[in-house]
Amino acid sequence: MDYLTRLLASFLAVIIVLTLHEVAHAVVAYSCGDPTPKWQNRLSLNPLHHFDPLGLICFVFVGFGWAKPVAINPNNFKKPRLGMGLTACAGVVTNYVTAFFFYPILCVVVNYFPHITFLYNFLYSFIDFLVIYSLSFCVFNLLPLYPLDGFRIVDAVNKRRGKIYRFLRNYGYYILLGLILESFICRVFVNLNVEIMGYFNILGWFMTFATKILGWPITALWGLVPW
């Protein structure tokens, strides 16, 4: 029952985190003058408009994933490079802000809900996943690999299109899948008690390190509240 509760909580958290991320891209792009997201129904909070099936599966079972990128036409922006940069940053900023506001809700649940009920177990898992996934999706999307936001940020601020740029553009997707697959394999071995494989989880090490750094201001600030 605990496993099913956590799996349901994880899936619902993924839905919310991915949807907010993509809607943020769409809203900022539309605000900067591009109507393309509106034409494609990407301003909607309906999760079905934003999911990439493979990215969703990876997120639920591996902890890393992606949604369907919001299509934009930079030619519609009043200031193309600024519009591209703001649109690329919108998703990760939204994820960080939502993690900031989800965390105190988690503190309330931990401190004021009875710890022996199904409701507590579900709420704790659900909100905990919201915080973790918001931070991890923020960090994950900052990787400079196509089609992630990190690559789009590089694309917006970099006028040069050299060999490194072309390599990341052409092979970033395959590198990304390779890192996710490697992380999944390492986790499988760790679950089989081959714990040494945890040290070879490249993406896992990076994500743990980065989320702790990004998450520290949130936990430190809310830790000042006398719950």
C-alpha positions as YAML, in Angstrom:
chain: A
units: angstrom
residues:
- id: 1
  name: MET
  ca: [0.00, 0.00, 0.00]
- id: 2
  name: ASP
  ca: [2.85, 2.40, 0.87]
- id: 3
  name: TYR
  ca: [4.45, 1.72, -2.50]
- id: 4
  name: LEU
  ca: [1.21, 2.39, -4.39]
- id: 5
  name: THR
  ca: [0.62, 5.56, -2.36]
- id: 6
  name: ARG
  ca: [4.06, 6.89, -3.20]
- id: 7
  name: LEU
  ca: [3.70, 5.91, -6.86]
- id: 8
  name: LEU
  ca: [0.38, 7.77, -7.12]
- id: 9
  name: ALA
  ca: [1.82, 10.78, -5.27]
- id: 10
  name: SER
  ca: [4.87, 10.74, -7.57]
- id: 11
  name: PHE
  ca: [2.76, 10.61, -10.72]
- id: 12
  name: LEU
  ca: [0.49, 13.47, -9.62]
- id: 13
  name: ALA
  ca: [3.49, 15.58, -8.62]
- id: 14
  name: VAL
  ca: [5.10, 15.02, -12.01]
- id: 15
  name: ILE
  ca: [1.90, 16.13, -13.73]
- id: 16
  name: ILE
  ca: [1.82, 19.40, -11.79]
- id: 17
  name: VAL
  ca: [5.54, 20.17, -12.10]
- id: 18
  name: LEU
  ca: [5.71, 19.51, -15.84]
- id: 19
  name: THR
  ca: [2.52, 21.42, -16.56]
- id: 20
  name: LEU
  ca: [3.57, 24.52, -14.61]
- id: 21
  name: HIS
  ca: [6.96, 24.45, -16.32]
- id: 22
  name: GLU
  ca: [5.55, 24.37, -19.83]
- id: 23
  name: VAL
  ca: [2.74, 26.84, -19.18]
- id: 24
  name: ALA
  ca: [5.37, 29.28, -17.90]
- id: 25
  name: HIS
  ca: [7.24, 28.99, -21.22]
- id: 26
  name: ALA
  ca: [4.02, 29.51, -23.15]
- id: 27
  name: VAL
  ca: [2.84, 32.51, -21.11]
- id: 28
  name: VAL
  ca: [6.18, 34.33, -21.36]
- id: 29
  name: ALA
  ca: [6.48, 33.63, -25.10]
- id: 30
  name: TYR
  ca: [2.96, 34.90, -25.66]
- id: 31
  name: SER
  ca: [3.64, 37.98, -23.51]
- id: 32
  name: CYS
  ca: [6.72, 38.73, -25.60]
- id: 33
  name: GLY
  ca: [4.63, 38.83, -28.76]
- id: 34
  name: ASP
  ca: [4.55, 35.28, -30.11]
- id: 35
  name: PRO
  ca: [0.99, 33.89, -30.54]
- id: 36
  name: THR
  ca: [2.25, 30.40, -31.49]
- id: 37
  name: PRO
  ca: [1.80, 28.89, -27.98]
- id: 38
  name: LYS
  ca: [-1.80, 30.11, -27.91]
- id: 39
  name: TRP
  ca: [-2.54, 28.63, -31.32]
- id: 40
  name: GLN
  ca: [-1.22, 25.28, -30.11]
- id: 41
  name: ASN
  ca: [-3.20, 25.37, -26.82]
- id: 42
  name: ARG
  ca: [-0.01, 25.53, -24.75]
- id: 43
  name: LEU
  ca: [-1.40, 28.27, -22.50]
- id: 44
  name: SER
  ca: [-3.75, 25.66, -21.09]
- id: 45
  name: LEU
  ca: [-3.31, 24.05, -17.67]
- id: 46
  name: ASN
  ca: [-4.54, 20.78, -19.16]
- id: 47
  name: PRO
  ca: [-1.58, 18.38, -18.68]
- id: 48
  name: LEU
  ca: [-2.46, 16.46, -21.85]
- id: 49
  name: HIS
  ca: [-1.29, 19.42, -23.95]
- id: 50
  name: HIS
  ca: [2.21, 19.29, -22.49]
- id: 51
  name: PHE
  ca: [3.31, 15.68, -22.02]
- id: 52
  name: ASP
  ca: [6.01, 13.91, -23.95]
- id: 53
  name: PRO
  ca: [5.31, 10.19, -23.31]
- id: 54
  name: LEU
  ca: [8.97, 9.14, -23.09]
- id: 55
  name: GLY
  ca: [9.89, 12.12, -20.93]
- id: 56
  name: LEU
  ca: [6.99, 11.39, -18.57]
- id: 57
  name: ILE
  ca: [7.96, 7.72, -18.21]
- id: 58
  name: CYS
  ca: [11.58, 8.69, -17.51]
- id: 59
  name: PHE
  ca: [10.48, 11.21, -14.89]
- id: 60
  name: VAL
  ca: [8.20, 8.80, -13.01]
- id: 61
  name: PHE
  ca: [10.56, 5.83, -12.99]
- id: 62
  name: VAL
  ca: [14.02, 7.43, -13.13]
- id: 63
  name: GLY
  ca: [13.45, 10.85, -11.57]
- id: 64
  name: PHE
  ca: [14.63, 12.79, -14.64]
- id: 65
  name: GLY
  ca: [12.53, 13.67, -17.65]
- id: 66
  name: TRP
  ca: [11.09, 16.35, -19.88]
- id: 67
  name: ALA
  ca: [7.84, 17.61, -21.36]
- id: 68
  name: LYS
  ca: [6.91, 18.48, -24.93]
- id: 69
  name: PRO
  ca: [8.81, 21.68, -25.78]
- id: 70
  name: VAL
  ca: [6.70, 24.76, -26.41]
- id: 71
  name: ALA
  ca: [7.01, 25.74, -30.06]
- id: 72
  name: ILE
  ca: [7.93, 29.38, -30.55]
- id: 73
  name: ASN
  ca: [8.63, 31.63, -33.51]
- id: 74
  name: PRO
  ca: [11.37, 34.11, -32.55]
- id: 75
  name: ASN
  ca: [10.44, 36.30, -35.53]
- id: 76
  name: ASN
  ca: [7.25, 37.22, -33.67]
- id: 77
  name: PHE
  ca: [9.12, 38.57, -30.66]
- id: 78
  name: LYS
  ca: [9.45, 42.34, -30.39]
- id: 79
  name: LYS
  ca: [13.07, 41.76, -29.31]
- id: 80
  name: PRO
  ca: [13.98, 38.26, -30.59]
- id: 81
  name: ARG
  ca: [17.00, 37.47, -28.42]
- id: 82
  name: LEU
  ca: [15.45, 38.92, -25.28]
- id: 83
  name: GLY
  ca: [12.22, 37.05, -25.98]
- id: 84
  name: MET
  ca: [14.07, 33.78, -26.53]
- id: 85
  name: GLY
  ca: [16.11, 34.26, -23.34]
- id: 86
  name: LEU
  ca: [13.11, 35.11, -21.18]
- id: 87
  name: THR
  ca: [11.10, 32.23, -22.60]
- id: 88
  name: ALA
  ca: [13.94, 29.76, -22.02]
- id: 89
  name: CYS
  ca: [14.38, 30.91, -18.39]
- id: 90
  name: ALA
  ca: [10.66, 30.96, -17.56]
- id: 91
  name: GLY
  ca: [10.29, 27.25, -16.87]
- id: 92
  name: VAL
  ca: [13.24, 26.80, -14.52]
- id: 93
  name: VAL
  ca: [12.40, 30.02, -12.63]
- id: 94
  name: THR
  ca: [8.82, 28.83, -12.19]
- id: 95
  name: ASN
  ca: [10.01, 25.46, -10.88]
- id: 96
  name: TYR
  ca: [12.24, 27.13, -8.32]
- id: 97
  name: VAL
  ca: [9.50, 29.51, -7.19]
- id: 98
  name: THR
  ca: [7.00, 26.68, -6.82]
- id: 99
  name: ALA
  ca: [9.53, 24.66, -4.79]
- id: 100
  name: PHE
  ca: [9.91, 27.70, -2.54]
- id: 101
  name: PHE
  ca: [6.16, 27.83, -1.88]
- id: 102
  name: PHE
  ca: [5.62, 24.06, -1.70]
- id: 103
  name: TYR
  ca: [8.24, 23.60, 1.02]
- id: 104
  name: PRO
  ca: [6.37, 25.47, 3.80]
- id: 105
  name: ILE
  ca: [3.26, 23.43, 3.00]
- id: 106
  name: LEU
  ca: [5.38, 20.33, 3.59]
- id: 107
  name: CYS
  ca: [6.48, 21.79, 6.94]
- id: 108
  name: VAL
  ca: [2.85, 22.35, 7.92]
- id: 109
  name: VAL
  ca: [1.93, 18.76, 7.03]
- id: 110
  name: VAL
  ca: [4.89, 17.36, 8.99]
- id: 111
  name: ASN
  ca: [4.24, 19.46, 12.08]
- id: 112
  name: TYR
  ca: [0.46, 19.60, 12.30]
- id: 113
  name: PHE
  ca: [-1.04, 16.51, 10.66]
- id: 114
  name: PRO
  ca: [-1.44, 13.21, 12.56]
- id: 115
  name: HIS
  ca: [1.32, 10.86, 11.42]
- id: 116
  name: ILE
  ca: [-0.70, 7.66, 11.48]
- id: 117
  name: THR
  ca: [-3.29, 8.27, 8.81]
- id: 118
  name: PHE
  ca: [-3.39, 7.43, 5.11]
- id: 119
  name: LEU
  ca: [-4.07, 11.10, 4.41]
- id: 120
  name: TYR
  ca: [-0.81, 12.09, 6.10]
- id: 121
  name: ASN
  ca: [1.20, 9.48, 4.19]
- id: 122
  name: PHE
  ca: [-0.25, 10.62, 0.89]
- id: 123
  name: LEU
  ca: [0.05, 14.35, 1.57]
- id: 124
  name: TYR
  ca: [3.61, 14.02, 2.84]
- id: 125
  name: SER
  ca: [4.70, 11.98, -0.19]
- id: 126
  name: PHE
  ca: [2.83, 14.21, -2.65]
- id: 127
  name: ILE
  ca: [4.18, 17.53, -1.37]
- id: 128
  name: ASP
  ca: [7.65, 16.10, -0.81]
- id: 129
  name: PHE
  ca: [7.71, 14.97, -4.44]
- id: 130
  name: LEU
  ca: [6.46, 18.41, -5.52]
- id: 131
  name: VAL
  ca: [9.45, 20.03, -3.83]
- id: 132
  name: ILE
  ca: [11.98, 17.44, -5.01]
- id: 133
  name: TYR
  ca: [10.72, 17.30, -8.59]
- id: 134
  name: SER
  ca: [10.47, 21.09, -8.86]
- id: 135
  name: LEU
  ca: [14.12, 21.44, -7.84]
- id: 136
  name: SER
  ca: [15.33, 18.49, -9.88]
- id: 137
  name: PHE
  ca: [13.44, 19.61, -13.00]
- id: 138
  name: CYS
  ca: [14.88, 23.10, -12.54]
- id: 139
  name: VAL
  ca: [18.44, 21.75, -12.36]
- id: 140
  name: PHE
  ca: [17.93, 19.10, -15.03]
- id: 141
  name: ASN
  ca: [16.65, 21.66, -17.53]
- id: 142
  name: LEU
  ca: [19.70, 23.87, -17.02]
- id: 143
  name: LEU
  ca: [21.90, 21.24, -18.68]
- id: 144
  name: PRO
  ca: [23.10, 22.73, -22.01]
- id: 145
  name: LEU
  ca: [21.79, 19.80, -24.03]
- id: 146
  name: TYR
  ca: [19.15, 20.08, -26.74]
- id: 147
  name: PRO
  ca: [16.14, 20.17, -26.28]
- id: 148
  name: LEU
  ca: [16.50, 21.32, -22.64]
- id: 149
  name: ASP
  ca: [16.16, 24.94, -21.51]
- id: 150
  name: GLY
  ca: [19.88, 25.20, -20.81]
- id: 151
  name: PHE
  ca: [20.60, 24.79, -24.51]
- id: 152
  name: ARG
  ca: [17.93, 27.36, -25.40]
- id: 153
  name: ILE
  ca: [19.49, 29.84, -22.97]
- id: 154
  name: VAL
  ca: [22.89, 29.28, -24.60]
- id: 155
  name: ASP
  ca: [21.21, 29.68, -27.99]
- id: 156
  name: ALA
  ca: [19.66, 32.99, -26.93]
- id: 157
  name: VAL
  ca: [22.83, 34.60, -25.54]
- id: 158
  name: ASN
  ca: [25.40, 33.15, -27.93]
- id: 159
  name: LYS
  ca: [25.64, 34.60, -31.42]
- id: 160
  name: ARG
  ca: [28.36, 32.19, -32.50]
- id: 161
  name: ARG
  ca: [27.42, 28.84, -33.99]
- id: 162
  name: GLY
  ca: [30.68, 26.94, -33.66]
- id: 163
  name: LYS
  ca: [31.51, 23.25, -33.41]
- id: 164
  name: ILE
  ca: [30.50, 22.94, -29.75]
- id: 165
  name: TYR
  ca: [27.12, 24.53, -30.44]
- id: 166
  name: ARG
  ca: [26.47, 22.26, -33.43]
- id: 167
  name: PHE
  ca: [27.57, 19.21, -31.45]
- id: 168
  name: LEU
  ca: [25.19, 20.00, -28.58]
- id: 169
  name: ARG
  ca: [22.40, 20.77, -31.06]
- id: 170
  name: ASN
  ca: [22.84, 17.59, -33.08]
- id: 171
  name: TYR
  ca: [23.76, 15.10, -30.35]
- id: 172
  name: GLY
  ca: [22.41, 16.61, -27.14]
- id: 173
  name: TYR
  ca: [19.25, 14.51, -27.24]
- id: 174
  name: TYR
  ca: [21.22, 11.27, -27.53]
- id: 175
  name: ILE
  ca: [23.64, 12.30, -24.78]
- id: 176
  name: LEU
  ca: [20.64, 13.05, -22.60]
- id: 177
  name: LEU
  ca: [19.06, 9.65, -23.22]
- id: 178
  name: GLY
  ca: [22.42, 7.99, -22.57]
- id: 179
  name: LEU
  ca: [22.81, 9.74, -19.22]
- id: 180
  name: ILE
  ca: [19.26, 8.82, -18.19]
- id: 181
  name: LEU
  ca: [19.76, 5.19, -19.24]
- id: 182
  name: GLU
  ca: [23.07, 5.02, -17.38]
- id: 183
  name: SER
  ca: [21.41, 6.47, -14.28]
- id: 184
  name: PHE
  ca: [18.55, 3.97, -14.52]
- id: 185
  name: ILE
  ca: [20.95, 1.01, -14.84]
- id: 186
  name: CYS
  ca: [22.95, 2.20, -11.82]
- id: 187
  name: ARG
  ca: [19.76, 2.49, -9.76]
- id: 188
  name: VAL
  ca: [18.69, -1.01, -10.72]
- id: 189
  name: PHE
  ca: [22.01, -2.43, -9.52]
- id: 190
  name: VAL
  ca: [21.85, -0.40, -6.31]
- id: 191
  name: ASN
  ca: [18.35, -1.83, -5.66]
- id: 192
  name: LEU
  ca: [19.90, -5.28, -6.14]
- id: 193
  name: ASN
  ca: [22.34, -4.41, -3.34]
- id: 194
  name: VAL
  ca: [25.25, -3.74, -5.71]
- id: 195
  name: GLU
  ca: [25.79, -0.45, -3.91]
- id: 196
  name: ILE
  ca: [29.10, 0.36, -5.58]
- id: 197
  name: MET
  ca: [27.17, 1.16, -8.78]
- id: 198
  name: GLY
  ca: [25.76, 4.23, -7.05]
- id: 199
  name: TYR
  ca: [29.18, 5.86, -7.39]
- id: 200
  name: PHE
  ca: [28.96, 5.60, -11.19]
- id: 201
  name: ASN
  ca: [25.59, 7.36, -11.47]
- id: 202
  name: ILE
  ca: [26.85, 10.47, -13.29]
- id: 203
  name: LEU
  ca: [23.52, 12.23, -13.62]
- id: 204
  name: GLY
  ca: [22.52, 11.21, -10.10]
- id: 205
  name: TRP
  ca: [25.67, 12.73, -8.59]
- id: 206
  name: PHE
  ca: [25.19, 15.97, -10.49]
- id: 207
  name: MET
  ca: [21.51, 16.26, -9.63]
- id: 208
  name: THR
  ca: [22.05, 15.53, -5.92]
- id: 209
  name: PHE
  ca: [24.86, 18.05, -5.68]
- id: 210
  name: ALA
  ca: [23.03, 20.76, -7.63]
- id: 211
  name: THR
  ca: [19.64, 20.36, -5.95]
- id: 212
  name: LYS
  ca: [21.21, 20.55, -2.50]
- id: 213
  name: ILE
  ca: [22.88, 23.83, -3.44]
- id: 214
  name: LEU
  ca: [19.73, 25.28, -5.00]
- id: 215
  name: GLY
  ca: [17.54, 23.88, -2.26]
- id: 216
  name: TRP
  ca: [19.62, 25.25, 0.62]
- id: 217
  name: PRO
  ca: [18.25, 28.85, 0.46]
- id: 218
  name: ILE
  ca: [14.70, 27.48, 0.56]
- id: 219
  name: THR
  ca: [15.22, 25.20, 3.56]
- id: 220
  name: ALA
  ca: [17.39, 27.78, 5.34]
- id: 221
  name: LEU
  ca: [14.86, 30.59, 4.95]
- id: 222
  name: TRP
  ca: [11.81, 28.57, 5.91]
- id: 223
  name: GLY
  ca: [13.84, 27.00, 8.71]
- id: 224
  name: LEU
  ca: [13.76, 30.39, 10.43]
- id: 225
  name: VAL
  ca: [10.01, 30.02, 10.94]
- id: 226
  name: PRO
  ca: [9.18, 28.60, 14.40]
- id: 227
  name: TRP
  ca: [6.95, 25.77, 13.18]
...
